[in-house]
Amino acid sequence: MFVANLLIALREGFEASLVVGIIYAYLVKADRRDLIGKLWLGVGLAALVPLGIGAVLTWGPKTLTFQAQEIIGGVLSLVAVAMVTWMVFWMGENSRQLKGDIESDLTRSLNSHGSGWGVVWIAILAVGREGVETALFIWATVKSSVQTNTVATTAGVVTGLAAAVLLGWLVYRGAVRINMRAFFALTGGFLILVAAGIVSYGIGDLQEAGVLPGIMTHAWDLSAWLPAASSPVYWLYVVAVAMFQVNLAPTLAQTIAWWVYLIPVMTLFIAQVNGRLHGRARAANEGETPVLPEETPVPPGATPILPEGTPQLGSGAVPHPQPPQSPETTSRPLA
């Protein structure tokens, strides 16, 4: 449970750290350091959202009937899987233009409202989304594991988030370089495997609530093969249960749901990863020149810094292939 929650929190927390780093760098380069406080305000408010959701999911259903608890658990498990699956594919498809999209939103916001309160909302939406996904997915992971340990769960989440913040800061400072595509490919594949187990568990919850039939129809029962607790093999089983919700006696519906989710989703994910790699190699072989984005207006109060040799323009837009680089951030791979 510790390792599973650590990796989930690391993946989702690192995405949030990248977003915060992009916003922070943009404000610094646009000479709007006066808005950095509002950025941290938005991040702080966004952090309250998953905490509130976690509290409601943990203590809210305790007053409900067993059937209601199982229905809520089953439905929210499937919702968590849907959200995380969508985010895995979305990040794979849009990671390259994530920086440009966020900066475009910031430019429009600062042009419309010079006070900068839009920065707060952008931070809340961007960071809060990651927080909601993390809260739902970790809650579903914990609920679906029979080896629940509150200390290990909390330690895994805290360690993962701390590592994500540290890694995001190091990337921002240019102290480390990581292969973003490899990072998101590996963690994305891991999340899909975890999600398959949560799908199976969610179906089991709905069967226990009587919403779906077949609670007594098992695909197999290998519980008699479970080794003694003193055996090293037993601890491998504990890890498999904690990370991937392995069930030695799943129902037929749970087994079908596991395969129906895993095969197409993992196939599409591998195809997406391979497609990006092949596309990148083909572009390199053909010597393609990347297409520069359209001109972006300079936000109010910004001091445009043009690349050396660029002719000065009038008071209108300036070419904005990417925000001007400051010496302290030229090496970080946020582009």
Sine and cosine of phi, psi and omega as CSV:
sin_phi,cos_phi,sin_psi,cos_psi,sin_omega,cos_omega
0.00,0.00,-0.60,0.80,0.02,-1.00
-0.87,0.48,-0.76,0.65,-0.06,-1.00
-0.91,0.41,-0.69,0.73,-0.02,-1.00
-0.87,0.49,-0.75,0.66,-0.02,-1.00
-0.94,0.34,-0.53,0.85,0.07,-1.00
-0.88,0.47,-0.73,0.69,-0.04,-1.00
-0.93,0.37,-0.62,0.78,0.04,-1.00
-0.90,0.45,-0.75,0.66,-0.01,-1.00
-0.91,0.42,-0.59,0.81,0.02,-1.00
-0.90,0.44,-0.73,0.69,-0.03,-1.00
-0.89,0.45,-0.81,0.59,-0.06,-1.00
-0.93,0.36,-0.62,0.78,0.01,-1.00
-0.92,0.39,-0.58,0.82,0.02,-1.00
-0.93,0.38,-0.61,0.79,0.08,-1.00
-0.86,0.51,-0.72,0.69,0.02,-1.00
-0.89,0.45,-0.63,0.77,0.02,-1.00
-0.90,0.45,-0.62,0.78,0.04,-1.00
-0.89,0.46,-0.68,0.73,0.00,-1.00
-0.88,0.47,-0.73,0.69,0.01,-1.00
-0.88,0.47,-0.66,0.75,0.02,-1.00
-0.89,0.45,-0.63,0.78,0.03,-1.00
-0.90,0.44,-0.71,0.70,0.00,-1.00
-0.90,0.43,-0.70,0.71,-0.02,-1.00
-0.87,0.48,-0.73,0.69,-0.02,-1.00
-0.89,0.46,-0.63,0.77,0.00,-1.00
-0.89,0.45,-0.70,0.71,-0.01,-1.00
-0.90,0.44,-0.62,0.78,0.02,-1.00
-0.91,0.42,-0.71,0.70,-0.05,-1.00
-0.94,0.35,-0.50,0.86,0.01,-1.00
-0.99,0.10,0.09,1.00,0.00,-1.00
0.87,0.50,0.64,0.77,0.05,-1.00
-0.86,-0.51,0.77,0.64,0.04,-1.00
-0.89,0.46,-0.33,0.94,0.02,-1.00
-0.91,0.42,-0.27,0.96,-0.02,-1.00
-0.99,-0.13,-0.04,1.00,-0.03,-1.00
-0.90,0.45,-0.58,0.82,0.06,-1.00
-0.87,0.49,-0.61,0.79,0.03,-1.00
-0.94,0.34,-0.52,0.85,0.10,-0.99
-0.87,0.49,-0.74,0.67,-0.01,-1.00
-0.92,0.38,-0.51,0.86,0.10,-0.99
-0.89,0.47,-0.71,0.70,0.03,-1.00
-0.89,0.45,-0.65,0.76,0.03,-1.00
-0.89,0.45,-0.68,0.73,0.01,-1.00
-0.89,0.46,-0.69,0.72,0.04,-1.00
-0.91,0.42,-0.62,0.78,0.02,-1.00
-0.90,0.43,-0.55,0.83,0.00,-1.00
-0.93,0.38,-0.44,0.90,0.01,-1.00
-0.95,0.32,-0.44,0.90,-0.06,-1.00
-0.89,0.45,-0.82,0.58,0.01,-1.00
-0.90,0.44,-0.52,0.85,0.05,-1.00
-0.90,0.45,-0.68,0.73,0.04,-1.00
-0.90,0.43,-0.68,0.73,0.02,-1.00
-0.90,0.44,-0.68,0.74,0.02,-1.00
-0.88,0.48,-0.65,0.76,0.01,-1.00
-0.90,0.43,-0.69,0.73,0.00,-1.00
-0.90,0.44,-0.69,0.72,-0.02,-1.00
-0.93,0.38,-0.52,0.85,-0.05,-1.00
-0.98,0.20,-0.73,0.69,-0.12,-0.99
-0.96,-0.28,-0.33,0.94,-0.04,-1.00
-0.87,0.49,-0.78,0.62,-0.08,-1.00
-0.94,0.33,-0.13,0.99,-0.10,-1.00
-0.89,0.45,-0.41,0.91,0.00,-1.00
-1.00,0.02,-0.04,1.00,-0.04,-1.00
-1.00,-0.01,0.21,-0.98,0.07,-1.00
-0.94,0.34,0.27,-0.96,0.01,-1.00
-0.86,0.51,-0.68,0.73,-0.02,-1.00
-0.89,0.46,-0.69,0.73,0.00,-1.00
-0.90,0.43,-0.64,0.77,0.03,-1.00
-0.89,0.46,-0.67,0.75,-0.01,-1.00
-0.93,0.38,-0.62,0.79,0.03,-1.00
-0.90,0.44,-0.73,0.69,0.02,-1.00
-0.88,0.47,-0.70,0.72,0.01,-1.00
-0.88,0.47,-0.69,0.73,-0.01,-1.00
-0.91,0.41,-0.72,0.69,-0.03,-1.00
-0.91,0.41,-0.73,0.69,-0.03,-1.00
-0.93,0.38,-0.51,0.86,0.09,-1.00
-0.89,0.46,-0.70,0.72,0.02,-1.00
-0.93,0.37,-0.59,0.81,0.06,-1.00
-0.90,0.44,-0.69,0.73,0.01,-1.00
-0.88,0.48,-0.67,0.74,0.03,-1.00
-0.89,0.46,-0.69,0.72,0.00,-1.00
-0.88,0.47,-0.69,0.72,-0.02,-1.00
-0.91,0.42,-0.71,0.70,-0.04,-1.00
-0.94,0.35,-0.63,0.78,0.04,-1.00
-0.88,0.48,-0.70,0.71,0.04,-1.00
-0.87,0.49,-0.68,0.74,-0.03,-1.00
-0.92,0.40,-0.61,0.80,0.03,-1.00
-0.87,0.50,-0.73,0.68,-0.01,-1.00
-0.95,0.31,-0.62,0.79,0.00,-1.00
-0.89,0.46,-0.69,0.73,-0.01,-1.00
-0.91,0.41,-0.63,0.78,0.03,-1.00
-0.90,0.43,-0.54,0.84,-0.04,-1.00
-1.00,0.10,-0.53,0.85,-0.18,-0.98
-0.89,-0.45,0.08,1.00,-0.08,-1.00
-0.88,0.48,-0.54,0.84,-0.06,-1.00
-0.94,0.35,-0.57,0.82,-0.02,-1.00
-0.98,-0.22,0.19,0.98,-0.01,-1.00
-0.85,0.52,-0.71,0.71,-0.02,-1.00
-0.87,0.49,-0.73,0.68,-0.01,-1.00
-0.90,0.43,-0.62,0.78,0.00,-1.00
-0.90,0.43,-0.71,0.70,-0.01,-1.00
-0.90,0.43,-0.67,0.74,-0.01,-1.00
-0.91,0.40,-0.57,0.82,0.06,-1.00
-0.90,0.43,-0.67,0.74,0.05,-1.00
-0.88,0.48,-0.67,0.74,0.01,-1.00
-0.91,0.42,-0.66,0.75,0.00,-1.00
-0.88,0.47,-0.73,0.69,0.02,-1.00
-0.88,0.47,-0.65,0.76,-0.02,-1.00
-0.90,0.43,-0.70,0.71,-0.03,-1.00
-0.95,0.32,-0.51,0.86,0.07,-1.00
-0.94,0.34,-0.57,0.82,-0.03,-1.00
-0.99,0.13,-0.64,0.77,-0.06,-1.00
-0.72,-0.69,0.99,-0.13,-0.03,-1.00
-0.90,0.44,-0.30,0.95,-0.01,-1.00
-0.92,0.40,-0.39,0.92,0.09,-1.00
1.00,0.07,0.18,0.98,0.01,-1.00
-0.93,0.38,-0.33,0.94,0.08,-1.00
-0.89,0.46,-0.45,0.89,0.05,-1.00
-0.88,0.48,-0.62,0.78,0.02,-1.00
-0.87,0.49,-0.72,0.69,-0.05,-1.00
-0.93,0.36,-0.62,0.79,0.04,-1.00
-0.89,0.46,-0.67,0.75,0.03,-1.00
-0.91,0.41,-0.67,0.74,0.00,-1.00
-0.88,0.47,-0.73,0.69,-0.05,-1.00
-0.92,0.38,-0.70,0.71,-0.06,-1.00
-0.94,0.34,-0.75,0.66,-0.03,-1.00
-0.98,0.22,-0.63,0.78,0.00,-1.00
-0.88,0.47,-0.59,0.81,0.03,-1.00
-0.87,0.49,-0.71,0.71,0.04,-1.00
-0.89,0.45,-0.63,0.78,-0.01,-1.00
-0.91,0.42,-0.66,0.75,0.02,-1.00
-0.89,0.45,-0.71,0.70,0.02,-1.00
-0.87,0.49,-0.68,0.73,0.00,-1.00
-0.90,0.44,-0.71,0.70,-0.01,-1.00
-0.88,0.48,-0.73,0.68,-0.02,-1.00
-0.90,0.44,-0.70,0.71,-0.09,-1.00
-0.94,0.35,-0.67,0.74,0.02,-1.00
-0.92,0.38,-0.64,0.77,0.05,-1.00
-0.87,0.50,-0.70,0.71,0.01,-1.00
-0.91,0.42,-0.62,0.79,0.02,-1.00
-0.91,0.42,-0.71,0.70,0.00,-1.00
-0.91,0.43,-0.70,0.71,-0.04,-1.00
-0.90,0.43,-0.53,0.85,-0.07,-1.00
-1.00,0.09,-0.11,0.99,-0.04,-1.00
-0.99,-0.16,0.74,-0.67,0.06,-1.00
-0.99,0.16,-0.20,0.98,-0.02,-1.00
-0.99,-0.17,0.70,0.71,-0.08,-1.00
-0.94,0.34,0.77,-0.64,0.06,-1.00
-0.71,-0.71,0.93,-0.38,-0.10,-0.99
-0.86,0.50,-0.67,0.75,-0.02,-1.00
-0.90,0.43,-0.73,0.68,-0.01,-1.00
-0.90,0.43,-0.64,0.77,0.02,-1.00
-0.88,0.47,-0.77,0.63,-0.01,-1.00
-0.89,0.45,-0.68,0.73,0.00,-1.00
-0.89,0.46,-0.64,0.77,0.02,-1.00
-0.90,0.45,-0.70,0.71,0.00,-1.00
-0.91,0.42,-0.74,0.67,-0.04,-1.00
-0.89,0.46,-0.69,0.72,0.00,-1.00
-0.90,0.44,-0.68,0.73,0.01,-1.00
-0.89,0.45,-0.69,0.73,0.01,-1.00
-0.92,0.39,-0.66,0.75,0.02,-1.00
-0.89,0.45,-0.67,0.74,0.04,-1.00
-0.90,0.43,-0.60,0.80,0.01,-1.00
-0.91,0.42,-0.69,0.73,0.02,-1.00
-0.90,0.44,-0.71,0.71,0.00,-1.00
-0.89,0.46,-0.71,0.71,-0.01,-1.00
-0.90,0.44,-0.67,0.74,0.04,-1.00
-0.88,0.47,-0.64,0.76,0.01,-1.00
-0.92,0.39,-0.66,0.75,0.01,-1.00
-0.91,0.41,-0.63,0.78,0.06,-1.00
-0.90,0.43,-0.68,0.73,0.02,-1.00
-0.87,0.50,-0.69,0.73,-0.03,-1.00
-0.97,0.25,-0.17,0.99,-0.03,-1.00
0.98,0.18,0.22,0.98,-0.03,-1.00
-0.97,0.25,-0.45,0.89,0.03,-1.00
-0.72,-0.70,0.46,-0.89,0.11,-0.99
-0.83,-0.56,0.79,-0.62,0.06,-1.00
-0.82,-0.58,0.46,-0.89,0.06,-1.00
-0.99,0.17,0.98,-0.20,-0.08,-1.00
-0.87,0.49,-0.65,0.76,-0.03,-1.00
-0.89,0.45,-0.68,0.73,0.02,-1.00
-0.91,0.41,-0.66,0.75,0.00,-1.00
-0.87,0.50,-0.77,0.64,-0.04,-1.00
-0.95,0.30,-0.46,0.89,0.05,-1.00
-0.93,0.36,-0.73,0.69,-0.02,-1.00
-0.92,0.39,-0.74,0.67,-0.01,-1.00
-0.94,0.35,-0.53,0.85,0.06,-1.00
-0.90,0.43,-0.69,0.72,0.06,-1.00
-0.88,0.47,-0.64,0.77,0.05,-1.00
-0.88,0.47,-0.71,0.70,-0.01,-1.00
-0.89,0.45,-0.58,0.82,0.02,-1.00
-0.91,0.41,-0.65,0.76,0.05,-1.00
-0.90,0.45,-0.68,0.73,0.05,-1.00
-0.89,0.45,-0.67,0.74,-0.03,-1.00
-0.89,0.46,-0.57,0.82,0.02,-1.00
-0.87,0.49,-0.66,0.75,0.05,-1.00
-0.91,0.41,-0.59,0.81,0.01,-1.00
-0.94,0.34,-0.57,0.82,0.10,-1.00
-0.85,0.52,-0.74,0.67,0.01,-1.00
-0.87,0.49,-0.68,0.73,0.01,-1.00
-0.91,0.42,-0.67,0.75,0.02,-1.00
-0.87,0.50,-0.65,0.76,0.06,-1.00
-0.89,0.45,-0.65,0.76,0.04,-1.00
-0.89,0.46,-0.64,0.77,0.06,-1.00
-0.87,0.50,-0.71,0.70,-0.01,-1.00
-0.92,0.39,-0.52,0.85,0.08,-1.00
-0.94,0.35,-0.66,0.75,0.02,-1.00
-0.91,0.42,-0.49,0.87,0.03,-1.00
-0.99,0.17,-0.13,0.99,-0.02,-1.00
1.00,0.09,0.08,1.00,0.02,-1.00
-0.96,0.29,-0.62,0.78,0.05,-1.00
-0.91,-0.42,0.57,-0.82,0.00,-1.00
-0.99,0.12,0.10,-1.00,0.16,-0.99
1.00,-0.03,0.38,0.93,-0.05,-1.00
-0.90,0.43,-0.45,0.89,-0.04,-1.00
-0.99,-0.14,0.00,1.00,-0.03,-1.00
-0.99,-0.13,0.98,-0.18,-0.06,-1.00
-1.00,-0.08,0.61,-0.79,0.07,-1.00
-0.95,0.31,-0.62,0.78,0.08,-1.00
-0.27,-0.96,0.20,-0.98,0.04,-1.00
-0.63,-0.78,0.97,-0.23,-0.02,-1.00
-0.96,-0.27,0.26,0.97,-0.07,-1.00
-0.89,0.45,-0.47,0.88,0.01,-1.00
-0.93,0.36,-0.32,0.95,-0.02,-1.00
-1.00,0.04,-0.06,1.00,-0.04,-1.00
-0.90,0.43,0.83,-0.56,-0.03,-1.00
-0.95,0.32,0.17,-0.98,0.02,-1.00
-0.91,0.42,0.43,-0.90,-0.05,-1.00
-0.89,0.45,-0.37,0.93,0.00,-1.00
-0.99,0.15,-0.17,0.99,-0.05,-1.00
-0.99,0.17,0.62,-0.79,0.07,-1.00
-0.87,0.49,-0.51,0.86,0.01,-1.00
-0.90,0.44,-0.54,0.84,0.00,-1.00
-0.87,0.49,-0.62,0.79,-0.03,-1.00
-0.95,0.31,-0.46,0.89,0.15,-0.99
-0.90,0.43,-0.63,0.78,0.05,-1.00
-0.90,0.43,-0.67,0.74,0.02,-1.00
-0.87,0.49,-0.69,0.72,0.02,-1.00
-0.90,0.44,-0.67,0.74,0.00,-1.00
-0.90,0.44,-0.62,0.78,0.04,-1.00
-0.92,0.40,-0.71,0.71,-0.05,-1.00
-0.91,0.41,-0.61,0.80,-0.09,-1.00
-1.00,0.00,-0.64,0.77,-0.15,-0.99
-0.83,-0.56,0.19,0.98,0.07,-1.00
0.82,0.58,0.69,0.72,0.01,-1.00
-0.89,0.46,0.73,-0.68,-0.03,-1.00
-0.84,-0.55,0.86,-0.51,-0.03,-1.00
-0.98,0.22,-0.28,0.96,0.00,-1.00
-0.69,-0.72,0.90,0.43,-0.02,-1.00
-0.97,0.24,0.44,-0.90,0.12,-0.99
-0.97,0.25,0.24,-0.97,0.01,-1.00
-0.88,0.47,-0.65,0.76,0.00,-1.00
-0.91,0.42,-0.63,0.77,0.03,-1.00
-0.89,0.45,-0.67,0.74,0.00,-1.00
-0.90,0.43,-0.71,0.71,0.02,-1.00
-0.88,0.47,-0.70,0.72,-0.01,-1.00
-0.88,0.47,-0.64,0.77,0.01,-1.00
-0.86,0.51,-0.76,0.65,-0.02,-1.00
-0.94,0.33,-0.64,0.77,-0.02,-1.00
-0.89,0.45,-0.55,0.83,0.07,-1.00
-0.98,0.20,-0.77,0.63,-0.20,-0.98
-0.92,0.40,-0.72,0.69,-0.12,-0.99
-0.88,0.47,-0.82,0.57,-0.02,-1.00
-0.93,0.38,-0.63,0.77,-0.05,-1.00
-0.92,0.39,-0.72,0.69,0.01,-1.00
-0.92,0.40,-0.60,0.80,0.04,-1.00
-0.89,0.47,-0.72,0.69,0.01,-1.00
-0.91,0.42,-0.61,0.79,-0.01,-1.00
-0.91,0.40,-0.70,0.71,0.03,-1.00
-0.89,0.45,-0.64,0.76,0.04,-1.00
-0.89,0.45,-0.63,0.77,0.03,-1.00
-0.90,0.43,-0.71,0.70,0.01,-1.00
-0.89,0.46,-0.73,0.68,0.01,-1.00
-0.90,0.43,-0.59,0.81,0.02,-1.00
-0.89,0.45,-0.65,0.76,0.03,-1.00
-0.91,0.41,-0.66,0.76,0.00,-1.00
-0.91,0.41,-0.69,0.72,0.00,-1.00
-0.92,0.40,-0.64,0.77,0.02,-1.00
-0.90,0.44,-0.64,0.77,0.01,-1.00
-0.92,0.39,-0.67,0.74,0.01,-1.00
-0.92,0.40,-0.64,0.77,0.00,-1.00
-0.90,0.43,-0.66,0.75,0.02,-1.00
-0.90,0.44,-0.61,0.79,0.01,-1.00
-0.93,0.38,-0.65,0.76,-0.01,-1.00
-0.92,0.38,-0.59,0.81,-0.04,-1.00
-1.00,0.07,-0.11,0.99,0.02,-1.00
0.91,0.40,0.60,0.80,-0.03,-1.00
-0.93,0.38,0.58,-0.82,0.08,-1.00
-0.99,-0.12,0.81,-0.58,-0.01,-1.00
-0.88,0.48,0.60,-0.80,0.02,-1.00
-0.99,0.16,0.79,-0.62,-0.01,-1.00
-0.98,0.20,0.56,-0.83,0.03,-1.00
-0.93,0.38,0.26,-0.96,0.00,-1.00
-0.93,0.38,0.28,-0.96,0.01,-1.00
-0.88,0.47,0.64,-0.77,-0.01,-1.00
-0.86,-0.51,0.77,-0.64,0.01,-1.00
-0.88,0.47,0.53,-0.85,0.06,-1.00
-0.98,0.22,0.76,-0.65,0.00,-1.00
-0.89,0.45,0.43,-0.90,-0.01,-1.00
-0.83,0.56,0.70,-0.71,0.05,-1.00
1.00,0.08,-0.09,1.00,-0.05,-1.00
-0.99,0.15,0.47,-0.88,0.09,-1.00
-0.94,-0.34,0.97,-0.22,-0.07,-1.00
-0.90,0.43,0.72,-0.69,0.04,-1.00
-0.89,-0.45,0.96,-0.29,-0.08,-1.00
-1.00,0.00,0.50,-0.87,0.07,-1.00
-0.87,0.50,0.47,-0.88,-0.03,-1.00
-0.85,0.53,0.74,-0.67,0.02,-1.00
1.00,-0.04,-0.09,1.00,0.00,-1.00
-0.98,0.17,0.81,-0.59,0.00,-1.00
-0.91,0.41,0.60,-0.80,0.03,-1.00
-0.95,0.32,0.64,-0.77,0.03,-1.00
-0.97,-0.24,-0.02,-1.00,0.03,-1.00
-0.97,0.25,-0.49,-0.87,-0.07,-1.00
-1.00,0.07,0.08,1.00,-0.05,-1.00
-1.00,0.09,-0.70,-0.72,-0.08,-1.00
-0.99,0.14,0.32,-0.95,0.10,-1.00
-0.85,-0.52,0.52,-0.85,0.05,-1.00
-0.85,0.52,0.68,-0.73,-0.12,-0.99
-0.71,-0.70,0.85,0.52,0.03,-1.00
-0.86,0.50,-0.56,0.83,0.17,-0.99
-0.28,-0.96,0.40,-0.92,-0.06,-1.00
-0.87,0.50,0.51,-0.86,0.02,-1.00
-0.84,0.55,0.64,-0.77,-0.08,-1.00
-1.00,-0.04,0.70,-0.71,0.11,-0.99
-0.99,-0.13,0.41,-0.91,-0.08,-1.00
-0.84,0.54,-0.50,0.87,-0.10,-1.00
-0.99,0.14,-0.16,0.99,-0.09,-1.00
-0.79,-0.62,0.19,0.98,-0.09,-1.00
-0.92,0.38,-0.39,0.92,-0.10,-1.00
-0.99,-0.15,-0.05,1.00,-0.06,-1.00
-0.99,0.14,0.67,-0.74,-0.10,-1.00
-1.00,0.06,0.86,0.52,0.03,-1.00
-1.00,0.02,-0.23,0.97,-0.03,-1.00
-0.94,0.35,0.00,0.00,0.00,0.00
